Amino acid sequence: MANYKREHRVVNVGNGFTFFGLVFAWGWLLSRGLWIKGLFVLLTYIPVYFFHSVVMAYLIDAKKLPEFYLLIPTLLLLLIHLYVGFKGNQWLKASLVHKGYESD
């Protein structure tokens, strides 16, 4: 756990993996002030869900693809969530340093 201080404010940031970053991905990023990364993750959801709900459902109903292809968008989102879980605290630390916080 690292503390970042600026004037009278202290922010605690964990080391390594963040469970909440894994579960809530874009919501966690936005709540921590990582706006660009959070919006990027949120905007990746739109085409993935569109592809999943419209295109894949049509192809599976038309019997052109087996049903296990429905796992592709789910696995893609899982990879995004894992990436945020592993990199989230590093991004938060870099953001705090950029904003003028000092580590102790």
Secondary structure, 3 states (H helix, E strand, C coil): CEEEEECCEEEEECCCCCHHHHHHHHHHHHHCCCHHHHHHHHHHHHHHHHHHHHHHHHHHHCCCCCHHHHHHHHHHHHHHHHHHHHHHHHHHHHHHHHCCCEEC
